[in-house]
Amino acid sequence: MAKRKTKFMCQECGYESPKWMGKCPGCGQWNKMVEEVESTGSNRRGAFTNAAGSSVAAKATPITSIETVSEPRITTDSNELNRVLGGGVVRGSLVLIGGDPGIGKSTLLLQVSYQLAKKDHSVLYISGEESMRQTKLRADRLGATSSNLLVYSETNLHEISLTIENTKPDFVIVDSIQTIFHPEVTSAPGSVSQVRECTAELMRIAKTKGVAIFIVGHVTKEGSIAGPRLLEHMVDTVLYFEGERHHTYRILRAVKNRFGSTNEMGIFEMKEAGLEEVANPSEIFLEERSQGASGSTVVASMEGTRPVLVEIQALISPTSFGNPRRMATGIDHNRVSLLMAVLEKRVGLLLANQDAYLKVAGGVKLDEPAIDLAVAVSIASSFRDKPTRASDCIIGEVGLTGEVRRVSRIEQRVQEAAKLGFERIILPENNLGGWTPPKGVELIGVTSVSHALKVTLGG
């Protein structure tokens, strides 16, 4: 009989200890150490397996003698999802999709399952949270029923593995990984060791059988995927499904992708019949923009290979406290503080006694330096109570000395702004030249923040 030993593991970070501790040394959380019993008689993860499932010994091989085969990606009917995945689904990949409860993860994957089933691919949808009848009711509401879409309600990983072996599907959906349990692990489903072991087994199935597996992961109140951080390192792709539950728009963003870019973003709209992709998100983000309001500017931001025009709003008001407040939604508040310091030091705006509230309309998160100039103009516009022209689009990075620095992919940004009817583009002077701007658009190059404020605010 195999010997069994006891250990304690942190549910937050996966820190292991031979004895119980009130405070985890790894993450500093209290009362997160749980007792686990593991078997040491056999090593489940000690052997490597080949595509046939038999154990093989690893052999060092010169990289020049390794043969590679370019396997085509499998595309879905959703261009937004294909873009985020890097062009489509890769066989043998393990994709993790995380998001808040009720945001639409199961709806998205059920629609994707139907799209793949329509193309004569066998899809196995494993639901650990809903019964088969509940899944069928949701599929009827979405119009996503097909004979190639198999539904299986089970939480035992051993039974799931046998079902995959018998049905031999092309794609597998696991909803969700927190409900699946490994029968050889004694801890409860959703614990650190269960999530880790179940993901490792699913990864082995995906690699050895060439099956693309999508797993759903819940997120914690801090916004990260529940379970050990190791989970994100194990999978090939990590996607976050973001959005406000009180708004209809959803954003699918890749934070890790071994087969494509991590800067891509897909935008969907939640409707009664499911999720519909948004082909032109710039129009959506600008459709409710107020005309003649101070503190509002438009910037052309790059999300991967796609230019997106979004509105940046700023509200500057005298503070009622000793320390002024700095609040930002969709922008790093440290960047806001930096730009306000530049405006105060280099331009002469007295902002030390002003509260600042900034927001990116539409729920988009911007983190590239090309939005700096638009943020600075928004702050100055609200502080002086002077609106910018509605036909202006502002692009540029701001340095600590107040200079405006060049940005990348200026051609795509300007073309997107021209397509939506913007007449003036304020951009870094160093980005002028070397390319042909579209007709009907006036390009104004600026060298400093003061120069940009003179152009946009008239002094």
For each residue, the residues with C-beta under 8 A, 3 or more apart:
1: 41
2: 39 40 41 42
3: 39 40 41
4: 37 38 39 40
5: 37 38 40
6: 35 36 37
7: 16 17 18 35 36 38
8: 16 17 18 19 20 21 33 34 35 36
9: 14 15 16 17 33 34 36 187 191 192 193
10: 13 14 15 16 24 26 27 29 32 33 34 192
11: 32 33 34 191 192
12: 24 26 27 29 32 192
13: 10 24 26 27 29 228 229
14: 9 10 26 192 196 228 229 230
15: 9 10 24 25 26 27 33
16: 7 8 9 10
17: 7 8 9 20 21 25 33
18: 7 8
19: 8
20: 8 17 33 35
21: 8 17 24 25 33
22: 30 31 33
23: 28 29 30
24: 10 12 13 15 21 27 28 29 30 32 33
25: 15 17 21 28
26: 10 12 13 14 15
27: 10 12 13 15 24 32
28: 23 24 25
29: 10 12 13 23 24 32
30: 22 23 24
31: 22
32: 10 11 12 24 27 29
33: 8 9 10 11 15 17 20 21 22 24
34: 8 9 10 11 187 191
35: 6 7 8 20
36: 6 7 8 9 185 186 187 191 193
37: 4 5 6 186
38: 4 5 7 185 186 193
39: 2 3 4 42 184
40: 2 3 4 5
41: 1 2 3
42: 2 39
43: 46 47
44: 184 197
45: 200
46: 43
47: 43 55
48: 55 56 57 58
49: 52 53 54 55 56 204 208
50: 53 54 56 208
51: 208 209 210
52: 49 208
53: 49 50 208 209
54: 49 50
55: 47 48 49
56: 48 49 50
57: 48
58: 48
59:
60:
61: 65 66
62: 65 66
63: 66
64:
65: 61 62
66: 61 62 63
67:
68:
69:
70:
71: 90 91
72: 88
73: 82 85 86 87 88 89 90 259
74: 88 89 90 91 116 119 121 170 212
75: 82 87 88 89
76: 81 82 88 89 112 115 116
77: 115 118
78: 81 82 111 112 115 266 277
79: 82 83 277 279
80: 83 84 252 266 267 268 277 278
81: 76 78 84 85 108 112 252 266 277
82: 73 75 76 78 79 85 87 88
83: 79 80 86 87 264 266 304 305 306
84: 80 81 239 252 253 254 260 264 265 266
85: 73 81 82 88 89 90 95 237 254 257 259 260
86: 73 83 90 254 257 259 260 261 264
87: 73 75 82 83 259 260
88: 72 73 74 75 76 82 85
89: 73 74 75 76 85 93 95 116 171 212
90: 71 73 74 85 86 93 212 236 259
91: 71 74 170 210 211 212
92: 206 207 209 210 211 212
93: 89 90 206 212 213 236 237 258 259
94: 199 202 203 206 213 215 234 235 236 237
95: 85 89 212 213 214 215 235 236 237 238 239
96: 177 215 217 225 231 232 235 237 238 239
97: 105 108 109 214 215 216 217 239 240 241
98: 105 216 217 218 219 225 238 239 240 241
99: 103 104 105 219 240 241 242
100: 103 219 245
101: 218
102: 245
103: 99 100 241 242 243 245 250
104: 99 107 108 241 243 250 268 270 275
105: 97 98 99 108 109 175 176 216 241
106: 109 110 130 138 175 216
107: 104 110 111 138 142 270 274 275
108: 81 97 104 105 111 112 241 252 268 275
109: 97 105 106 112 113 125 173 175 214 216
110: 106 107 113 114 125 135 138 139 142 144 173
111: 78 107 108 114 115 142 144 274 275
112: 76 78 81 108 109 115 116 214
113: 109 110 116 117 123 125 144 149 171 173
114: 110 111 117 118 139 142 143 144 145 146 149
115: 76 77 78 111 112 118 119
116: 74 76 89 112 113 119 121 123 170 171
117: 113 114 120 121 122 123 146 147 148 149
118: 77 114 115 146 148
119: 74 115 116
120: 117 148
121: 74 116 117 148 170 171
122: 117 148 150 167 168 169 170 171
123: 113 116 117 148 149 150 169 170 171 172 173
124: 150 152 163 164 167 169 171 172 173
125: 109 110 113 135 149 150 151 152 173 175
126: 152 153 154 160 163 172 173 174 175
127: 130 131 132 134 135 151 152 153 175
128: 153 154 155 174 175 176 179 180
129: 175 176 179
130: 106 127 134 135 138 153 175
131: 127 134 135 153
132: 127 135 136 151 152 153
133: 136 137
134: 127 130 131 137 138
135: 110 125 127 130 131 132 138 139 151 153
136: 132 133 139 140 145 151
137: 133 134 140 141
138: 106 107 110 130 134 135 141 142
139: 110 114 135 136 142 143 144 145 149 151
140: 136 137 143 145
141: 137 138 273 274
142: 107 110 111 114 138 139 273 274
143: 114 139 140 273 274
144: 110 111 113 114 139 149 274
145: 114 136 139 140 149
146: 114 117 118 149
147: 117
148: 117 118 120 121 122 123
149: 113 114 117 123 125 139 144 145 146
150: 122 123 124 125 167 169
151: 125 127 132 135 136 139
152: 124 125 126 127 132 160 163
153: 126 127 128 130 131 132 135
154: 126 128 159 160 163
155: 128 179 180 181 189
156: 159 160 180 181 183
157: 160 161 180 181 182 183 198 201
158: 161 162 182 183
159: 154 156 162 163
160: 126 152 154 156 157 163 164 174 180
161: 157 158 164 165 201 205
162: 158 159 165 166
163: 124 126 152 154 159 160 166 167
164: 124 160 161 167 168 169 172 205 209 211
165: 161 162 168
166: 162 163
167: 122 124 150 163 164
168: 122 164 165 209
169: 122 123 124 150 164 172 211
170: 74 91 116 121 122 123 211 212
171: 89 113 116 121 122 123 124 211 212 213 214
172: 123 124 126 164 169 202 205 206 211 212 213 214
173: 109 110 113 123 124 125 126 213 214 216
174: 126 128 160 177 180 202 213 214 215 216
175: 105 106 109 125 126 127 128 129 130 215 216
176: 105 128 129 179 180 215 216 217 218
177: 96 174 180 195 198 199 202 215 216 217 227 231
178: 189 190 195 217 218 226 227
179: 128 129 155 176 189 190
180: 128 155 156 157 160 174 176 177 189 194 198
181: 155 156 157 185 188 189 194 198
182: 157 158 185 194 197 198 201
183: 156 157 158
184: 39 44 197
185: 36 38 181 182 193 194 197
186: 36 37 38
187: 9 34 36 191 192 193 194
188: 181 191 194
189: 155 178 179 180 181 194
190: 178 179 194 195 226 227
191: 9 11 34 36 187 188 194 195
192: 9 10 11 12 14 187 195 196 227 228
193: 9 36 38 185 187 196 197
194: 180 181 182 185 187 188 189 190 191 197 198
195: 177 178 190 191 192 198 199 226 227 228 231
196: 14 192 193 199 200 227 228 230 231 234
197: 44 182 184 185 193 194 200 201
198: 157 177 180 181 182 194 195 201 202
199: 94 177 195 196 202 203 215 231 234 235
200: 45 196 197 203 204 234
201: 157 161 182 197 198 204 205
202: 94 172 174 177 198 199 205 206 213 215
203: 94 199 200 206 207 234 235
204: 49 200 201 207 208
205: 161 164 172 201 202 208 209 211 213
206: 92 93 94 172 202 203 209 210 211 212 213
207: 92 203 204 210
208: 49 50 51 52 53 204 205
209: 51 53 92 164 168 205 206
210: 51 91 92 206 207
211: 91 92 164 169 170 171 172 205 206
212: 74 89 90 91 92 93 95 170 171 172 206
213: 93 94 95 171 172 173 174 202 205 206
214: 95 97 109 112 171 172 173 174
215: 94 95 96 97 174 175 176 177 199 202 235
216: 97 98 105 106 109 173 174 175 176 177
217: 96 97 98 176 177 178 225 226 227 231
218: 98 101 176 178 225 226
219: 98 99 100 223 224 225 226
220: 223 224 225 226
221:
222:
223: 219 220
224: 219 220 229
225: 96 98 217 218 219 220 231 232 238
226: 178 190 195 217 218 219 220
227: 177 178 190 192 195 196 217 231
228: 13 14 192 195 196 231
229: 13 14 224 232 233
230: 14 196 233 234
231: 96 177 195 196 199 217 225 227 228 234 235
232: 96 225 229 235 238 255 256
233: 229 230
234: 94 196 199 200 203 230 231
235: 94 95 96 199 203 215 231 232 238 256
236: 90 93 94 95 257 258 259
237: 85 93 94 95 96 254 256 257 258 259
238: 95 96 98 225 232 235 254 255 256 257
239: 84 95 96 97 98 252 253 254 255
240: 97 98 99 252 253 254 255
241: 97 98 99 103 104 105 108 250 251 252
242: 99 103 250 251 252 253 363 365
243: 103 104 247 249 250 251 270 363
244: 247 363
245: 100 102 103
246:
247: 243 244 363
248: 269 270 271
249: 243 267 268 269 270 278 284 362 363
250: 103 104 241 242 243 267 268 269 270 275
251: 241 242 243 265 266 267 268 363 364
252: 80 81 84 108 239 240 241 242 265 266 267 268
253: 84 239 240 242 264 265 266
254: 84 85 86 237 238 239 240 257 260 261 262 263 264 265
255: 232 238 239 240 262
256: 232 235 237 238 262
257: 85 86 236 237 238 254 260 261 262 264
258: 93 236 237
259: 73 85 86 87 90 93 236 237
260: 84 85 86 87 254 257 264
261: 86 254 257 264 304 305
262: 254 255 256 257
263: 254 302 303 304 305
264: 83 84 86 253 254 257 260 261 303 304 305 306
265: 84 251 252 253 254 303 304 306 308
266: 78 80 81 83 84 251 252 253 277
267: 80 249 250 251 252 277 278 281 284
268: 80 104 108 249 250 251 252 275 276 277 278
269: 248 249 250 275 276 277 278
270: 104 107 243 248 249 250 274 275
271: 248 274 275 276
272:
273: 141 142 143 276
274: 107 111 141 142 143 144 270 271
275: 104 107 108 111 250 268 269 270 271
276: 268 269 271 273
277: 78 79 80 81 266 267 268 269
278: 80 249 267 268 269 281 284
279: 79
280: 283 284
281: 267 278 284 285 308 362
282: 285 286 307 308 309 310 416 420
283: 280 286 287 420
284: 249 267 278 280 281 287 362
285: 281 282 308 309 310 311 361 362 364
286: 282 283 289 298 309 310 311 420
287: 283 284
288: 361
289: 286 296 298 311 361 390
290: 293 296
291: 390
292: 387 390
293: 290 296 387
294: 381 382 384 385 386 387
295: 313 314 315 316 378 379 381 382
296: 289 290 293 311 312 313 314 378 381 387 388
297: 311 312 374 375 377 378 381 388 392 394 456
298: 286 289 309 310 311 312 374 392 393 394 417 422
299: 309 310 312 366 370 371 373 374 393 394 395
300: 307 308 309 370 393 395 413 414 416 417
301: 307 308 309 310 364 366 368 370 371
302: 263 305 306 307 308 368 370 408 409 412 413
303: 263 264 265 306 307 308
304: 83 261 263 264 265
305: 83 261 263 264 302
306: 83 264 265 302 303
307: 282 300 301 302 303 409 412 413 415 416
308: 265 281 282 285 300 301 302 303 364 416
309: 282 285 286 298 299 300 301 393 416 417 420 422
310: 282 285 286 298 299 301 360 361 362 364 366
311: 285 286 289 296 297 298 360 361 362
312: 296 297 298 299 331 358 359 360 361 371 374 375 378
313: 295 296 358 359 360 361 378
314: 295 296 356 357 358 375 378 379 381 382
315: 295 356 357 358 382
316: 295 351 354 355 356 357 379 382 383
317: 354 355 357
318: 353 354 355
319: 323 324 325 353 354 355
320: 355
321: 324 325
322:
323: 319
324: 319 321 351 352 353 354 355 356
325: 319 321 355 356 357
326: 333 336 337 340 355 356
327: 333 356 357 358
328: 331 332 333 335 336 357 358 359
329: 358 359 360
330: 359 360 363 364 365 366
331: 312 328 335 336 358 360 365 366 371 375
332: 328 335 336 367
333: 326 327 328 336 337
334: 337 338
335: 328 331 332 338 339 372 375
336: 326 328 331 332 333 339 340 356 358 375 379
337: 326 333 334 340 341
338: 334 335 341 342 400
339: 335 336 342 343 372 375 376 379 398
340: 326 336 337 343 344 351 356 379
341: 337 338 344 345
342: 338 339 345 346 347 376 398 400 402 449
343: 339 340 346 347 349 351 376 379 380 449
344: 340 341 347 348 349 350 351 352
345: 341 342 402
346: 342 343 401 402 448 449 450
347: 342 343 344 380 402 449 450 453
348: 344
349: 343 344 379 380 383
350: 344 353 354
351: 316 324 340 343 344 354 356 379 383
352: 324 344
353: 318 319 324 350
354: 316 317 318 319 324 350 351 383
355: 316 317 318 319 320 324 325 326
356: 314 315 316 324 325 326 327 336 340 351 379
357: 314 315 316 317 325 327 328
358: 312 313 314 315 327 328 329 331 336 375 378 379
359: 312 313 328 329 330
360: 310 311 312 313 329 330 331 363 364 365 366
361: 285 288 289 310 311 312 313 364
362: 249 281 284 285 310 311
363: 242 243 244 247 249 251 330 360
364: 251 285 301 308 310 330 360 361
365: 242 330 331 360
366: 299 301 310 330 331 360 371
367: 332
368: 301 302 371
369: 372 397 405 407
370: 299 300 301 302 373 395 396 397 407 408 413
371: 299 301 312 331 366 368 374 375
372: 335 339 369 375 376 396 397 398
373: 299 370 376 377 394 395 396 397 398 404 426 446 449 452
374: 297 298 299 312 371 377 378 394 395 396
375: 297 312 314 331 335 336 339 358 371 372 378 379
376: 339 342 343 372 373 379 380 398 449 452 453
377: 297 373 374 380 381 388 394 426 452 453 456 457
378: 295 296 297 312 313 314 358 374 375 381 382
379: 295 314 316 336 339 340 343 349 351 356 358 375 376 382 383
380: 343 347 349 376 377 383 384 453 457
381: 294 295 296 297 314 377 378 384 385 386 387 388 456 457
382: 294 295 314 315 316 378 379 385
383: 316 349 351 354 379 380
384: 294 380 381 457
385: 294 381 382
386: 294 381 457 458
387: 292 293 294 296 381
388: 296 297 377 381 392 394 456 457
389: 392 424 456
390: 289 291 292
391: 421 422 423 424
392: 297 298 388 389 422 423 424 425 426 456
393: 298 299 300 309 417 422 424 425 426
394: 297 298 299 373 374 377 388 425 426 427 452 456
395: 299 300 370 373 374 407 410 413 425 426 427 428 431
396: 370 372 373 374 404 405 407 426 427 428 446 452
397: 369 370 372 373 404 405 406 407 428
398: 339 342 372 373 376 402 403 404 405 449
399: 402 403 404 405
400: 338 342
401: 346
402: 342 345 346 347 398 399 448 449 450
403: 398 399 447 448 449
404: 373 396 397 398 399 428 429 446 447 448 449 451 452
405: 369 396 397 398 399 428 430
406: 397 410 428 430 431
407: 369 370 395 396 397 410 413 427 428 431
408: 302 370
409: 302 307 412 413
410: 395 406 407 413 414 427 431 435
411: 414 415 435
412: 302 307 409 415 416
413: 300 302 307 370 395 407 409 410 416 417
414: 300 410 411 417 418 425 427 437 438 441 443
415: 307 411 412 418 419 438
416: 282 300 307 308 309 412 413 419 420
417: 298 300 309 393 413 414 420 422 425 441
418: 414 415 421 422 425 437 438 440 441
419: 415 416
420: 282 283 286 309 416 417
421: 391 418
422: 298 309 391 392 393 417 418 425 441
423: 391 392 440 441 442
424: 389 391 392 393 441 442 443 444
425: 392 393 394 395 414 417 418 422 437 441 442 443 444
426: 373 377 392 393 394 395 396 444 446 452 455 456
427: 394 395 396 407 410 414 431 432 443 444 445 446
428: 395 396 397 404 405 406 407 431 445 446 447
429: 404 432 445 446 447
430: 405 406 445
431: 395 406 407 410 427 428 445
432: 427 429 443 445
433:
434:
435: 410 411
436:
437: 414 418 425 441 443
438: 414 415 418 441
439:
440: 418 423
441: 414 417 418 422 423 424 425 437 438
442: 423 424 425
443: 414 424 425 427 432 437
444: 424 425 426 427 455
445: 427 428 429 430 431 432
446: 373 396 404 426 427 428 429 451 452 455
447: 403 404 428 429 451
448: 346 402 403 404 451 452
449: 342 343 346 347 373 376 398 402 403 404 452 453
450: 346 347 402 453 454
451: 404 446 447 448 454 455
452: 373 376 377 394 396 404 426 446 448 449 455 456
453: 347 376 377 380 449 450 456 457 459
454: 450 451 457 458 459
455: 426 444 446 451 452
456: 297 377 381 388 389 392 394 426 452 453
457: 377 380 381 384 386 388 453 454
458: 386 454
459: 453 454
